[in-house]
Amino acid sequence: MKTCLRTPLKQAAIFASLLSAGAIAQAPEDIRVALVVGNAAYANVPALANPTNDAKAMSHALKKLGFNVVDVMDGKRSDMSNAIQRLQSQLQGKRAVAMLYYAGHGLQLDWRNYMLPVDANPKSAGDVPKQAIDIEEVVKAFKASGTRMNILVLDACRDNPFAGVAGSGKGLAQMDAPAGTYLAFATAPGNVAEDGDETSGNGLYTQFLLKELQRPASIESVFKRVRLQVRQKSQGRQIPWDSTSLEEEFAFNDGKKFTFTLEDYQRE
């Protein structure tokens, strides 16, 4: 009867193979989850032209880019709070790439930035935290879920329509990106972004972002190209602003997994 003896070299090869298989099995999947909010039909101030168009088009594009999307269109405060909770439950423990896209009215107060639901009607500064959604609520939901990367895109720098809110500055306040986060603003802190008109179908910033995030490129290149085109189109009136603390590479479209046709670009 013959005994099969493994040589030290073979044993080492088998061990290395097992380690490699284990590393592949434990590698995080490219899980992508996004909260997309578009608020236009405000009850207490004039409606905006394009945020719901922007959000619907963004939702469509992100789904084609592998994102599981939580949508809120013309959301009240309760709708937006519930959506953040749903987002957190989908992200929990998955080490996902998390994204927030918001189009609508926003304002800054005491260096904090707020998304304004369609039922908001603040009469004073004290009403804002009760009636609006602090961007930090979304950031905290991301952190609590253990995400590996966060992307926040805020096309929310229109003129503040609530003139009675004393102490609110123009546009949105500057934010520093927490670790593993990319922040993208439609315009520089303290400035106002153009909403576009009804014939354009999309706000100035989002119309370029929709096209660029579908083209194969790194996330940094996407937002650089958007900045250039918005600055040129607005003749310098609007210059998008970004802040990043990303520590790994990311591309919405790496040119391999996702395919877009010319019709996709035109529709977006």
C-alpha positions in Angstrom: 0.0 0.0 0.0 1.4 3.3 -1.1 1.3 6.5 1.1 0.9 9.8 -0.7 3.2 12.3 1.0 2.9 16.0 0.1 6.1 17.9 -0.3 6.6 21.1 1.6 6.4 22.9 -1.7 3.0 21.5 -2.6 1.7 22.2 0.9 2.8 25.8 0.6 1.0 26.1 -2.8 -2.2 24.6 -1.4 -2.1 27.0 1.6 -1.5 30.0 -0.6 -4.5 28.9 -2.8 -6.8 28.7 0.2 -5.7 32.1 1.5 -6.4 33.6 -2.0 -9.8 32.0 -2.1 -10.6 33.3 1.3 -9.5 36.8 0.4 -11.8 36.8 -2.7 -14.7 35.5 -0.6 -14.3 38.2 2.0 -13.7 41.1 -0.4 -16.6 43.6 -0.2 -19.0 43.6 -3.2 -19.5 46.9 -5.1 -22.8 47.6 -3.3 -24.2 51.0 -4.2 -27.2 52.7 -2.5 -28.4 56.2 -3.1 -31.1 58.6 -1.7 -32.4 60.9 -4.4 -34.6 63.8 -3.4 -36.1 66.4 -5.7 -38.3 69.2 -4.1 -40.0 71.7 -6.4 -43.7 72.0 -5.5 -43.3 74.2 -2.4 -46.5 74.9 -0.6 -45.5 78.3 1.0 -43.2 79.8 -1.6 -43.1 79.8 -5.4 -42.4 76.4 -7.0 -39.0 75.7 -8.6 -38.8 74.7 -12.3 -36.5 71.7 -12.4 -35.6 69.8 -9.2 -38.1 67.0 -9.7 -37.0 66.7 -13.3 -33.4 66.6 -12.1 -34.1 64.0 -9.4 -36.0 61.7 -11.8 -33.3 61.8 -14.4 -30.6 61.3 -11.7 -32.5 58.3 -10.3 -32.7 56.7 -13.7 -29.0 57.2 -14.4 -27.9 55.9 -11.0 -30.0 52.8 -11.4 -28.3 52.1 -14.7 -25.0 52.6 -12.8 -25.8 49.8 -10.3 -27.3 51.9 -7.5 -30.3 50.8 -5.5 -32.2 54.1 -5.2 -34.5 55.4 -2.6 -36.6 58.2 -4.3 -38.4 61.1 -2.7 -40.2 63.5 -5.0 -41.7 66.7 -3.5 -41.1 65.3 -0.1 -42.6 66.6 3.2 -40.3 66.5 6.2 -41.8 63.2 7.4 -41.2 61.7 3.9 -37.6 62.8 3.9 -36.9 61.5 7.5 -38.5 58.1 6.6 -36.4 57.9 3.5 -33.2 58.4 5.5 -34.2 55.6 7.8 -34.9 53.3 4.8 -31.6 54.2 3.4 -29.8 53.4 6.6 -31.4 50.0 6.8 -30.4 49.2 3.3 -26.8 50.2 4.0 -26.4 48.6 7.4 -23.3 46.5 7.7 -22.7 46.2 3.9 -19.7 48.4 3.6 -21.5 50.0 0.6 -20.9 53.1 -1.4 -23.6 55.5 -0.2 -24.8 58.6 -2.1 -27.2 61.5 -1.5 -28.4 63.6 -4.4 -30.6 66.6 -3.4 -32.2 69.2 -5.7 -34.4 71.9 -4.2 -34.3 74.8 -1.8 -31.6 74.8 0.8 -30.3 77.2 3.3 -27.5 77.6 5.8 -27.9 78.6 9.4 -25.1 78.8 12.0 -22.8 77.1 9.6 -25.1 74.1 9.1 -26.8 73.2 5.8 -30.4 72.3 5.6 -32.6 70.7 2.9 -36.0 72.3 2.8 -39.1 69.9 2.5 -42.0 71.2 0.4 -44.1 71.8 3.5 -41.5 74.0 5.2 -42.6 77.4 6.3 -40.0 78.8 8.8 -40.8 82.2 10.2 -37.7 82.4 12.3 -34.3 80.8 12.7 -35.6 78.6 15.5 -38.1 77.0 13.1 -35.4 75.8 10.7 -34.1 72.8 12.6 -37.7 71.7 13.3 -39.0 72.0 9.8 -35.9 71.2 7.6 -33.5 68.3 7.3 -29.9 68.9 8.4 -27.4 67.4 5.9 -25.6 66.1 9.0 -28.5 63.7 9.6 -27.6 61.9 6.3 -23.9 61.9 7.1 -24.6 60.4 10.5 -26.8 57.7 8.9 -24.0 56.8 6.6 -21.5 56.6 9.4 -23.8 54.5 11.6 -24.3 52.1 8.7 -20.6 51.4 8.3 -20.3 52.6 4.7 -16.9 52.5 3.0 -17.5 55.6 0.8 -19.9 58.5 0.9 -20.9 60.8 -1.9 -23.1 63.9 -1.3 -24.2 66.0 -4.2 -26.2 69.2 -3.3 -27.8 71.1 -6.1 -29.5 73.2 -3.5 -28.1 76.7 -3.6 -31.0 78.7 -4.9 -32.0 82.0 -3.4 -33.5 81.5 0.1 -37.2 82.2 -0.3 -37.8 82.5 3.5 -36.7 86.1 4.0 -37.9 86.1 7.6 -35.3 83.7 8.7 -32.7 86.0 10.3 -29.1 84.8 10.4 -29.4 82.6 7.3 -26.5 83.3 4.9 -26.6 83.3 1.2 -26.3 79.9 -0.5 -24.9 77.0 1.5 -22.1 77.0 4.1 -18.7 75.4 3.4 -18.4 71.8 4.7 -15.3 69.7 5.2 -15.6 66.2 3.9 -15.4 63.6 6.6 -13.1 60.6 6.0 -14.0 58.6 3.0 -16.4 61.3 1.7 -16.8 63.3 -1.5 -18.8 66.5 -1.2 -20.1 68.2 -4.4 -21.9 71.5 -4.4 -23.6 73.0 -7.4 -21.8 76.3 -6.7 -19.2 77.7 -4.3 -20.2 78.2 -0.7 -22.1 81.4 -0.2 -23.1 81.7 -3.8 -26.4 80.8 -5.7 -26.9 78.2 -8.3 -29.1 78.6 -11.4 -32.3 76.5 -11.5 -32.6 76.7 -15.3 -36.0 77.3 -16.9 -38.9 75.0 -17.9 -37.7 74.6 -21.5 -34.2 73.4 -20.4 -35.7 70.5 -18.5 -32.8 70.4 -16.0 -30.9 72.8 -13.7 -27.6 74.1 -15.1 -25.5 71.9 -12.8 -27.4 68.7 -13.0 -27.7 68.7 -16.8 -23.9 68.4 -17.1 -23.6 66.0 -14.2 -26.0 63.6 -15.7 -23.9 63.3 -18.8 -20.5 63.2 -17.1 -21.2 60.6 -14.5 -22.1 58.1 -17.2 -18.8 58.6 -19.1 -15.9 56.3 -18.0 -13.8 58.4 -15.6 -12.7 58.7 -12.0 -15.1 60.5 -9.7 -12.6 63.4 -9.5 -12.5 63.8 -13.3 -16.3 63.7 -13.5 -16.7 66.7 -11.2 -13.8 68.6 -12.7 -15.5 68.4 -16.1 -18.8 69.4 -14.7 -17.2 72.4 -13.0 -15.6 73.5 -16.3 -18.8 73.3 -18.3 -21.0 75.0 -15.7 -18.5 77.9 -15.4 -18.3 78.3 -19.2 -22.1 78.0 -19.7 -22.8 80.5 -16.9 -20.0 82.8 -18.0 -18.4 82.6 -14.6 -21.6 83.3 -12.5 -21.7 79.8 -11.2 -18.6 77.7 -10.3 -19.2 74.3 -8.7 -17.2 73.4 -5.6 -16.0 70.1 -4.2 -14.3 68.8 -1.1 -12.9 65.3 -0.9 -11.3 63.0 1.7 -11.5 59.8 -0.4 -8.8 57.2 0.2 -9.6 54.8 -2.6 -10.4 54.9 -6.2 -14.0 55.1 -7.5 -15.8 55.5 -10.8 -19.5 55.7 -11.4 -18.7 54.1 -14.7 -15.4 52.2 -15.1 -16.0 51.6 -18.8 -16.3 47.8 -18.3 -19.4 47.0 -16.3 -21.9 49.6 -17.5 -22.7 50.6 -21.1 -24.5 53.7 -22.2 -25.6 54.6 -25.8 -25.8 57.9 -27.5 -29.6 57.8 -26.9 -28.9 57.5 -23.1 -26.8 60.6 -23.1 -29.4 62.5 -25.1 -32.3 61.4 -22.9 -30.4 62.3 -19.7 
